[in-house]
């Protein structure tokens, strides 16, 4: 089912914000965030000079200003360290971006595997992944925004780079899921390669318009994405209200998985 296909497109989509449960309602909601929407990762940046703190601070700068607007001097000044210490841990700015890319994709693949294992049917699995893709805009906002801002840059990597291999693996998981849904009679026959890019292309650009304090909670936006996507795929749409329900058990399970996985990004070995 998790066959790897030859298709390469970056996908989703760091913040100290976590989803919390509304008292007495059983609903999960996004706690209040900063006005800019991109929140500092101060907890893990509390140890200046550590490679994890460097990567965290660099990631937040990329989320706020983009790769071209981010500099070693800005990261070093904020942490109170020398630029030489950053070079010691990562070598170059490009290698720091590579570390961000790899750590992000490894975590998303790990979570996708656990999400898919938590649900028995392809329609539930796809709905869960779609909900997660929007929830990342708040659960892991800095890393998600930083990753999505630099999608075009990542696409220029060499074919055998680890980042491209990870993206191909993730795309292969999605293709396998759509294949399984068609084989099980849940999804209409479709062009899987094109449909997967259309489906996740919408989530990939969410960083450009999603406002944590603006247009509605991530759960509601995720519900709309599931309704739009599964509504066009399902042969029998009677399960669609359950799959898209922003306060239902499917979303609660997804939140539990992706918040449990939240933590320091996996780093590249020291040079």
Buried (B, 14 or more C-beta within 10 A) or exposed (E): EBEBBEBBBBBBBBBBBBBEEEEEEEBBBBEEBEEEBBBBBEEBBEEBBBBBBBBBBBBBBBBBBBBEEBBBEBBBEBBEBEBEBBBBBBBEBEBBBBBBBBBBBBBBBEBBEBBBEBBEBBBBBBBBBBBBBBBBBBBBBBBBBBBBBBBEBBEEBEEEBBBBBBBBBBBBBBBBBBBBBBEEEBBEEBEBBEBBBEBBEBBBBBBEEBEBEEEBBBBBBBBBBBBEBBEBBBEEEEBBEEBBBBBBEBBBBBBBBBBEBBEBBBBBEEE
